[in-house]
């Protein structure tokens, strides 16, 4: 399952990571778009006022 997720969802780098490093990379790849979206909403809300 880990290989499938890395090849399909996460464009994994060609680096050999530890298990913890692999999960940290997956988590960061999921969290980055969420954080960018929240930042856009925060800026939009400040500009609207």
Helices and strands as residue ranges (DSSP letters): H 2-8, H 19-48
